């Protein structure tokens, strides 16, 4: 289903994620830390999403091609693993907003998306 061979590295990545909650996630940085290929780390993160371990938010932009290239923020469904109180609070807010947007879309109330905004000084505004 996922063709994962390096279970130890995958586990290490999952243990690293709570410290990355709420920050733009750099896959190249994670791949250097884990000494794994970029595509491998990206596939592992996609597997975590498929198994409902994490979800991500992309930055808001008018052009979809730019949103795909920009760094996303990740959040955990398993919030108690997050130690930092500020990150835990941001994760909780993101979870509730994600659930609300998903519910509105399922009920047919519109086609909503959830994104974060960066200003020109690269400061993240949620």
N, C-alpha and C positions, 0 to 999 in steps of 0.2 A: 504494500500500500504506500509506503514512503521510501523504501529502499535505503534505510539508514544502517550504516555499518559501524560507525564510531559512537557507540552508546555512551561511553565515558565523556567524550567531548560534548555530546548533546546534553548530558546531565550538567556538565560544567556551565554551558550556555544558559540553561534554565536557572541555575543558581546565581548567575550574574544579573539576570533580568530585573530583580527587585531593586537593585541600585540604579537601574536605568529608567525607571518609571518617571514619566513626566518630562523627560529630557529628549531632545531630538536624538534618535538612535542612529548611530553611524555603523553601518554594516562593515565597511572596510576596517574600522577600528576593532570591532569584535573579531573579525577574521584574523587580524594580526595577533590579538590577544590569545586566540585559540589555536593559532597556527593552522588554520583551515582555509580553504578556498572561499572566495566571496560568494560564489554560487551555492556552495555547500551550506554556509551560514544562512543565506537567504532562504534556501529550501527548508532548513530546520525551523526557521521562524514561521514559514508558511505552514509547516506541519503543526507547530504549536497553535496556530490560529485554527486549523482544521479540527483539532482536538479540544478546542475551547479552553486553552490555557492562557492565551493572550488575545488582545485585539489591538488594532492600531488606528490612529487618526492621521490623516494626511493634512498638510497645510492648505489653507484656502488660497486659491488663486483663480484668476479668470480663465487662464489657459490650462486645460487638463494635462497637456504634455509637461508643463512645468511642475504640476503637482506630483506627477509620477516620479520625476527626477529628484525632488526634494526629500530631505530626511523626514521620516514619520516619527510620531511619538507612540510608544507602546504602553499598554496598561494590562494589568493582570486580573483575571477573574478570581484568583485566589489572593485576595487583598491582605489577609493576615500575614503573608510572607514578607510584606513591606515593613521595614523597621523605621524609616524616617517618617515622622508625623506629618510633615508637609506633603511629602510624596503620597502617603497613605490617604490624606484628605483629597488631594487632586485625583487620585485613582478612584476614590469613592464617588466624587462628582462626575468624573468621566463615565463610570459605570451607570450611574443613574441617567445621565443624558443619553448614553448609548441605548439603554433599555427604552427610554421614552421615544426616541427617534425611530427605533425598530418597531415599537408598538404602533406609532402613528402611521408608519408605512404599511404595516400588515393590516391595519384597520381601514386602509384606503383613504386616509385623510390628506394624503399628498405624497410627494417624492422628496423626502427630507434627507439631508446628509449632515454629518457632524464633522467639523474641521476645527483646526486651530489657526490663529493668525500671528504672523510675524510682522513687526513694523520695519521701516527702512533701516533702522539701526540693528536689525537682526534680533531684537528683543521679542520673546514669545509672549503673546497676549492670548489667554484662554477665554 
